[in-house]
Amino acid sequence: MFDAATKEKIIKALLFVFVVFLFGSFAYLIFSPKGAGPAKGAAKIYFFKDDKLVAVARNVSAMGDVKARADGLVAGPTKSEAAKGLFTEIPAGTKVRKAFIEGDTAYVDFSKKLGEYGGGSARVQGLIMQIVYTMTEMPGINKVGIMVDGKSEVVLGGEGYVIEKPLSRNDTGL
């Protein structure tokens, strides 16, 4: 069907395409931005290990979606994260009623379960740190308004820690 010279040209052309494909794939793996930071759809969610606040990457439906981040936070550590010693101060059963952004502030309205939290001052401070650090990881968000059951003035913990304004990382004491 083809003479020897034509077959040789076809083989060389196919070999050239194959080499270009391999080189391109290799270059993509080496130089792609995957290793430079969190993958698309990933968000930093903060939990505790021992007495230190640590971030874990979570896939969320949209990295910029404040409700998806808040839902990721109240879901708590995965089984494998818990096995590594990670834990949360967010009470089990807490739900996110709604979440929205106004200017540089993310507002998260939690179910009343968060308001029933009975921990001492150190645990309440940890709970607040988790919320504030998780939400302020979003680009342009500097403060977090913590709400419970639609109310913007919140009293948490057995010692009555009052939150009446949006909080920044500087307000958490870390």
Backbone as JSON, one array per atom type, in Angstrom:
{
  "sequence": "MFDAATKEKIIKALLFVFVVFLFGSFAYLIFSPKGAGPAKGAAKIYFFKDDKLVAVARNVSAMGDVKARADGLVAGPTKSEAAKGLFTEIPAGTKVRKAFIEGDTAYVDFSKKLGEYGGGSARVQGLIMQIVYTMTEMPGINKVGIMVDGKSEVVLGGEGYVIEKPLSRNDTGL",
  "N": [[0.82, -1.18, 0.0], [1.81, 1.34, 0.94], [4.93, 2.73, -0.02], [8.3, 1.95, 1.06], [9.69, 4.3, 1.81], [7.61, 6.11, 2.35], [6.29, 4.81, 4.45], [8.31, 4.97, 6.35], [8.4, 7.75, 6.76], [5.83, 8.16, 7.84], [6.04, 6.66, 10.19], [8.09, 8.09, 11.51], [6.78, 10.55, 11.81], [4.65, 9.84, 13.51], [6.14, 8.98, 15.7], [7.36, 11.41, 16.38], [5.09, 12.93, 17.15], [4.3, 11.42, 19.36], [6.55, 11.76, 21.06], [6.43, 14.55, 21.46], [3.96, 14.67, 22.79], [4.59, 13.2, 25.14], [6.62, 14.85, 26.21], [5.16, 17.22, 26.59], [3.26, 16.36, 28.47], [4.93, 15.67, 30.61], [6.07, 18.21, 31.13], [3.79, 19.6, 31.9], [3.11, 18.26, 34.31], [5.36, 18.88, 35.85], [5.49, 21.71, 35.88], [2.94, 22.65, 36.45], [0.59, 24.55, 38.42], [-0.33, 23.08, 40.61], [1.08, 22.18, 42.92], [1.63, 24.54, 44.21], [-0.18, 25.56, 46.01], [-3.42, 25.34, 47.69], [-5.67, 23.17, 46.0], [-8.02, 23.92, 43.35], [-11.3, 24.52, 44.53], [-10.67, 23.83, 47.06], [-10.52, 24.56, 50.52], [-9.27, 26.17, 53.45], [-9.87, 24.84, 56.53], [-10.23, 25.23, 59.97], [-9.12, 23.4, 62.77], [-8.35, 21.87, 65.95], [-5.3, 20.58, 67.26], [-3.93, 19.04, 69.88], [-3.18, 21.78, 71.73], [-3.11, 23.57, 69.68], [-4.1, 25.57, 66.94], [-4.87, 24.36, 63.79], [-4.77, 24.17, 60.22], [-6.7, 22.44, 57.79], [-7.06, 21.12, 54.52], [-10.0, 21.27, 52.68], [-12.33, 20.06, 50.35], [-14.68, 22.05, 48.84], [-17.85, 23.08, 47.52], [-17.65, 25.54, 46.22], [-14.91, 27.56, 46.4], [-15.08, 30.22, 47.18], [-17.5, 30.37, 48.44], [-19.22, 31.27, 51.18], [-21.05, 29.87, 52.8], [-20.5, 27.19, 52.19], [-17.94, 26.91, 53.26], [-18.48, 27.36, 55.98], [-20.2, 25.21, 56.46], [-18.36, 23.14, 56.06], [-16.75, 23.55, 58.26], [-18.48, 23.09, 60.52], [-18.98, 20.43, 60.1], [-16.87, 19.12, 61.18], [-13.78, 17.34, 62.06], [-12.63, 14.79, 59.79], [-12.81, 11.16, 59.99], [-10.23, 10.13, 59.63], [-8.7, 12.41, 60.15], [-9.41, 12.89, 62.81], [-8.31, 10.61, 63.92], [-5.69, 11.31, 63.8], [-5.51, 13.06, 65.84], [-6.87, 15.48, 65.62], [-9.4, 17.81, 66.56], [-12.56, 19.45, 67.25], [-14.02, 22.43, 68.59], [-16.54, 23.16, 68.05], [-19.86, 22.52, 68.84], [-21.25, 19.24, 68.52], [-23.82, 18.57, 66.19], [-24.42, 21.16, 65.58], [-25.66, 23.41, 63.18], [-25.47, 25.26, 60.09], [-27.4, 27.95, 59.53], [-27.64, 30.1, 57.74], [-25.45, 31.97, 55.62], [-23.55, 34.79, 54.68], [-22.05, 37.55, 52.87], [-21.03, 40.84, 53.58], [-19.49, 43.54, 52.44], [-16.31, 43.57, 53.82], [-16.86, 41.58, 55.59], [-17.83, 38.42, 56.74], [-20.82, 36.87, 57.52], [-22.15, 34.49, 59.66], [-24.79, 32.5, 60.46], [-25.58, 30.46, 62.94], [-27.19, 27.44, 64.14], [-29.23, 27.14, 67.12], [-27.89, 25.36, 68.7], [-25.18, 26.03, 68.85], [-25.29, 28.22, 70.55], [-25.98, 26.99, 72.89], [-23.75, 26.03, 73.92], [-21.68, 24.83, 76.43], [-19.06, 25.19, 77.34], [-16.0, 26.21, 79.05], [-14.14, 29.35, 79.36], [-11.7, 29.12, 77.87], [-12.28, 27.09, 76.04], [-14.43, 28.26, 74.69], [-13.13, 30.43, 73.54], [-11.49, 29.0, 71.79], [-13.45, 27.88, 70.07], [-14.44, 30.22, 68.89], [-12.1, 31.11, 67.63], [-11.73, 29.08, 65.71], [-13.95, 29.53, 64.01], [-13.55, 32.23, 63.18], [-10.94, 32.18, 62.02], [-11.29, 30.25, 59.97], [-13.24, 31.47, 58.32], [-12.03, 33.92, 57.66], [-10.08, 33.15, 55.92], [-11.01, 33.42, 53.43], [-10.62, 35.31, 50.47], [-10.46, 38.81, 50.85], [-12.04, 38.91, 53.11], [-12.14, 40.12, 56.31], [-13.32, 40.2, 58.78], [-15.66, 38.51, 60.97], [-19.02, 37.99, 61.5], [-20.64, 36.5, 64.02], [-23.52, 34.74, 64.45], [-26.44, 33.53, 66.17], [-29.21, 31.6, 65.74], [-30.44, 33.63, 64.24], [-29.89, 35.93, 65.68], [-27.77, 38.69, 66.33], [-26.42, 39.44, 68.6], [-24.69, 37.48, 70.73], [-24.41, 35.07, 73.29], [-22.08, 32.99, 74.63], [-21.03, 29.86, 76.08], [-20.5, 28.64, 79.47], [-19.62, 30.68, 81.06], [-20.61, 32.95, 79.96], [-19.66, 34.41, 77.56], [-19.78, 37.23, 75.62], [-20.68, 38.15, 72.39], [-20.92, 40.8, 70.36], [-20.33, 42.16, 68.08], [-18.85, 42.06, 64.77], [-15.93, 39.99, 64.48], [-12.35, 40.11, 64.19], [-9.27, 38.43, 63.27], [-7.43, 39.48, 65.06], [-9.0, 39.96, 67.27], [-9.3, 37.52, 68.47], [-7.36, 36.69, 70.2], [-5.16, 35.2, 69.5]],
  "CA": [[0.0, 0.0, 0.0], [2.76, 2.45, 0.95], [6.31, 2.28, -0.26], [9.16, 1.95, 2.26], [10.02, 5.68, 2.18], [6.39, 6.7, 2.92], [6.1, 4.17, 5.75], [9.32, 5.53, 7.25], [7.95, 9.12, 7.09], [4.67, 8.04, 8.73], [6.54, 6.2, 11.5], [8.8, 9.22, 12.11], [5.78, 11.55, 12.21], [3.97, 9.31, 14.7], [7.12, 9.02, 16.79], [7.5, 12.82, 16.74], [3.87, 13.29, 17.89], [4.38, 10.72, 20.64], [7.58, 12.42, 21.89], [5.88, 15.86, 21.85], [2.94, 14.38, 23.79], [5.27, 12.83, 26.39], [7.28, 16.04, 26.74], [4.12, 18.13, 27.08], [2.69, 15.8, 29.71], [5.95, 15.82, 31.64], [6.17, 19.64, 31.45], [2.58, 19.96, 32.64], [3.23, 17.73, 35.67], [6.42, 19.58, 36.57], [5.29, 23.16, 35.99], [1.57, 23.05, 36.75], [0.53, 25.21, 39.73], [-0.97, 22.24, 41.63], [1.85, 22.1, 44.15], [1.88, 25.87, 44.75], [-1.14, 25.92, 47.03], [-4.59, 24.48, 47.7], [-6.29, 22.92, 44.7], [-9.3, 24.59, 43.16], [-12.33, 23.83, 45.27], [-10.19, 23.51, 48.4], [-10.57, 25.67, 51.47], [-8.67, 25.86, 54.75], [-10.81, 24.75, 57.66], [-9.39, 25.17, 61.16], [-9.44, 22.54, 63.9], [-7.28, 21.87, 66.94], [-4.51, 19.39, 67.58], [-3.42, 19.42, 71.2], [-3.71, 23.12, 72.01], [-2.75, 24.41, 68.55], [-5.02, 25.71, 65.82], [-4.25, 23.88, 62.55], [-5.63, 24.2, 59.04], [-6.75, 21.29, 56.91], [-7.69, 21.44, 53.23], [-11.28, 20.6, 52.43], [-12.99, 20.38, 49.09], [-16.01, 22.64, 49.0], [-18.47, 23.27, 46.21], [-17.06, 26.74, 45.63], [-13.98, 28.07, 47.4], [-15.53, 31.53, 47.64], [-18.83, 30.27, 49.01], [-19.12, 31.37, 52.64], [-21.84, 28.8, 53.44], [-19.78, 25.92, 52.01], [-16.86, 26.9, 54.26], [-19.07, 27.2, 57.32], [-20.66, 23.82, 56.54], [-17.16, 22.33, 56.23], [-16.29, 23.72, 59.64], [-19.36, 22.41, 61.48], [-18.91, 18.99, 59.86], [-15.84, 18.6, 62.08], [-12.72, 16.55, 61.43], [-12.96, 13.47, 59.24], [-12.34, 10.07, 60.84], [-8.76, 10.03, 59.55], [-8.15, 13.57, 60.85], [-9.6, 12.64, 64.25], [-7.33, 9.58, 64.3], [-4.4, 12.01, 63.93], [-5.57, 13.93, 67.0], [-7.59, 16.73, 65.37], [-10.73, 17.89, 67.17], [-13.23, 20.73, 67.1], [-14.77, 22.96, 69.73], [-17.92, 23.39, 67.6], [-20.68, 21.43, 69.39], [-21.87, 18.3, 67.58], [-25.22, 18.89, 65.91], [-24.56, 22.55, 65.15], [-25.94, 23.59, 61.76], [-25.37, 26.62, 59.55], [-28.72, 28.36, 59.03], [-27.35, 30.88, 56.54], [-24.15, 32.66, 55.65], [-23.5, 35.78, 53.62], [-20.95, 38.51, 52.95], [-21.3, 42.27, 53.4], [-18.2, 44.23, 52.45], [-15.19, 42.7, 54.2], [-17.32, 40.78, 56.72], [-18.65, 37.23, 56.51], [-21.77, 36.62, 58.6], [-22.58, 33.09, 59.72], [-25.88, 32.3, 61.42], [-25.57, 29.07, 63.38], [-28.36, 26.97, 64.88], [-29.16, 27.44, 68.56], [-26.96, 24.41, 69.33], [-23.94, 26.75, 69.15], [-25.58, 29.07, 71.7], [-26.14, 26.14, 74.07], [-22.41, 25.54, 74.24], [-21.44, 24.99, 77.86], [-17.64, 25.13, 77.68], [-15.38, 27.32, 79.77], [-13.64, 30.46, 78.53], [-10.67, 28.67, 76.92], [-12.95, 26.34, 74.97], [-15.21, 29.23, 73.9], [-12.16, 31.16, 72.73], [-11.12, 28.09, 70.72], [-14.57, 27.82, 69.15], [-14.45, 31.49, 68.15], [-10.92, 31.12, 66.76], [-12.01, 28.2, 64.57], [-14.88, 30.2, 63.11], [-12.94, 33.44, 62.6], [-9.82, 31.82, 61.14], [-11.81, 29.57, 58.79], [-13.95, 32.39, 57.43], [-11.15, 34.98, 57.16], [-9.23, 32.61, 54.86], [-11.58, 33.83, 52.15], [-10.06, 36.57, 50.0], [-11.23, 40.03, 51.11], [-12.8, 38.83, 54.37], [-11.3, 40.49, 57.46], [-14.08, 40.06, 60.02], [-16.73, 37.52, 60.94], [-20.16, 38.21, 62.38], [-21.16, 35.22, 64.49], [-24.92, 34.87, 64.85], [-27.09, 32.29, 66.6], [-30.66, 31.61, 65.58], [-30.85, 34.92, 63.69], [-29.55, 37.06, 66.56], [-26.38, 39.12, 66.17], [-25.78, 39.47, 69.92], [-24.61, 36.08, 71.1], [-23.76, 34.74, 74.56], [-21.59, 31.61, 74.53], [-20.31, 29.25, 77.19], [-21.02, 28.7, 80.83], [-19.21, 31.94, 81.69], [-21.32, 34.04, 79.3], [-18.85, 35.21, 76.64], [-20.71, 37.99, 74.79], [-20.22, 38.61, 71.08], [-21.91, 41.77, 69.89], [-19.85, 42.81, 66.86], [-17.99, 41.17, 63.98], [-14.6, 39.8, 65.05], [-11.22, 39.85, 63.3], [-8.28, 37.53, 63.89], [-6.82, 40.18, 66.2], [-9.92, 39.89, 68.41], [-9.4, 36.15, 69.0], [-6.35, 36.46, 71.22], [-4.06, 34.35, 69.03]],
  "C": [[0.87, 1.25, 0.0], [4.14, 1.9, 0.63], [7.11, 2.46, 1.01], [9.46, 3.37, 2.73], [8.82, 6.36, 2.83], [6.13, 6.13, 4.31], [7.07, 4.76, 6.77], [8.92, 6.94, 7.68], [6.78, 9.08, 8.06], [5.12, 7.63, 10.14], [7.26, 7.33, 12.21], [7.82, 10.29, 12.59], [5.05, 11.1, 13.47], [4.89, 9.33, 15.92], [7.31, 10.44, 17.29], [6.3, 13.27, 17.58], [3.9, 12.66, 19.28], [5.37, 11.4, 21.58], [7.07, 13.79, 22.35], [4.82, 15.67, 22.93], [3.58, 14.05, 25.14], [5.92, 14.05, 27.02], [6.26, 17.01, 27.31], [3.51, 17.65, 28.38], [3.66, 15.97, 30.87], [6.05, 17.28, 32.08], [4.95, 20.09, 32.26], [2.68, 19.5, 34.09], [4.26, 18.51, 36.49], [6.06, 21.03, 36.85], [3.87, 23.58, 36.3], [1.51, 23.62, 38.16], [-0.08, 24.37, 40.83], [-0.22, 22.26, 42.96], [2.04, 23.44, 44.84], [0.9, 26.25, 45.85], [-2.33, 24.97, 46.98], [-5.16, 24.32, 46.29], [-7.58, 23.72, 44.59], [-10.36, 23.8, 43.88], [-11.89, 23.44, 46.67], [-10.25, 24.76, 49.27], [-9.88, 25.22, 52.75], [-9.76, 25.93, 55.81], [-9.94, 24.51, 58.89], [-9.98, 24.28, 62.25], [-8.28, 22.64, 64.89], [-6.58, 20.52, 66.96], [-3.73, 19.79, 68.82], [-4.01, 20.79, 71.51], [-3.41, 24.1, 70.87], [-3.83, 24.39, 67.48], [-4.29, 25.29, 64.55], [-5.27, 23.9, 61.42], [-5.56, 22.89, 58.3], [-7.44, 21.74, 55.62], [-8.95, 20.62, 53.07], [-11.77, 21.01, 51.06], [-14.37, 20.91, 49.41], [-16.55, 22.92, 47.61], [-17.92, 24.49, 45.5], [-16.19, 27.39, 46.7], [-14.43, 29.41, 47.98], [-16.89, 31.51, 48.29], [-18.75, 30.21, 50.54], [-19.91, 30.25, 53.33], [-21.12, 27.46, 53.32], [-18.64, 25.82, 53.02], [-17.41, 26.66, 55.65], [-19.58, 25.77, 57.5], [-19.48, 22.86, 56.73], [-16.63, 22.39, 57.65], [-17.16, 22.94, 60.62], [-19.38, 20.9, 61.27], [-17.85, 18.34, 60.75], [-14.78, 17.81, 61.33], [-13.25, 15.23, 60.86], [-12.44, 12.41, 60.21], [-10.81, 9.98, 60.82], [-8.1, 11.22, 60.23], [-8.27, 13.39, 62.36], [-8.6, 11.6, 64.75], [-5.94, 10.19, 64.47], [-4.41, 13.02, 65.07], [-6.27, 15.25, 66.78], [-8.97, 16.67, 66.01], [-11.28, 19.3, 66.97], [-13.89, 21.14, 68.41], [-16.22, 23.28, 69.34], [-18.77, 22.23, 68.11], [-21.27, 20.54, 68.29], [-23.33, 18.66, 67.41], [-25.45, 20.33, 65.51], [-24.76, 22.59, 63.64], [-25.7, 25.05, 61.37], [-26.73, 26.96, 58.96], [-28.57, 29.15, 57.74], [-26.0, 31.54, 56.72], [-24.13, 33.62, 54.46], [-22.35, 36.74, 53.87], [-21.5, 39.91, 52.74], [-19.97, 42.99, 53.54], [-17.07, 43.26, 52.77], [-15.55, 41.77, 55.36], [-18.18, 39.61, 56.25], [-19.54, 37.06, 57.73], [-22.21, 35.17, 58.51], [-23.61, 32.97, 60.83], [-25.97, 30.81, 61.72], [-26.89, 28.72, 64.07], [-28.15, 27.23, 66.37], [-28.24, 26.49, 69.31], [-25.64, 25.1, 69.7], [-24.13, 27.61, 70.41], [-25.74, 28.29, 73.0], [-24.81, 25.58, 74.55], [-22.09, 25.83, 75.7], [-19.98, 24.98, 78.27], [-17.17, 26.34, 78.45], [-14.77, 28.33, 78.81], [-12.59, 30.03, 77.51], [-11.3, 27.92, 75.75], [-13.78, 27.26, 74.09], [-14.27, 30.03, 73.0], [-11.7, 30.29, 71.56], [-12.2, 27.98, 69.66], [-14.6, 29.07, 68.27], [-13.27, 31.56, 67.18], [-11.16, 30.26, 65.53], [-12.89, 28.9, 63.55], [-14.2, 31.37, 62.4], [-11.82, 33.08, 61.63], [-10.31, 31.13, 59.86], [-12.43, 30.57, 57.82], [-13.03, 33.49, 56.87], [-10.09, 34.45, 56.19], [-9.76, 33.01, 53.48], [-10.98, 35.16, 51.73], [-11.0, 37.75, 50.28], [-12.03, 40.01, 52.39], [-11.85, 39.08, 55.53], [-11.99, 40.29, 58.8], [-15.19, 39.03, 59.83], [-17.79, 37.9, 61.97], [-20.74, 36.86, 62.75], [-22.57, 35.45, 65.03], [-25.43, 33.5, 65.31], [-28.6, 32.48, 66.51], [-31.18, 32.98, 65.14], [-30.48, 36.13, 64.52], [-28.07, 37.39, 66.44], [-25.68, 39.33, 67.51], [-25.88, 38.07, 70.49], [-23.9, 35.95, 72.44], [-23.38, 33.26, 74.5], [-20.95, 31.16, 75.83], [-20.96, 29.46, 78.53], [-20.68, 30.01, 81.53], [-19.8, 33.16, 80.99], [-20.46, 34.96, 78.45], [-19.78, 35.89, 75.64], [-20.01, 38.42, 73.5], [-21.3, 39.55, 70.55], [-21.47, 42.54, 68.66], [-19.03, 41.8, 66.07], [-16.56, 41.16, 64.55], [-13.56, 39.57, 63.95], [-10.3, 38.85, 63.98], [-7.64, 38.18, 65.1], [-7.7, 40.11, 67.44], [-9.96, 38.52, 69.08], [-8.36, 35.85, 70.08], [-5.21, 35.58, 70.77], [-3.0, 35.2, 68.37]]
}
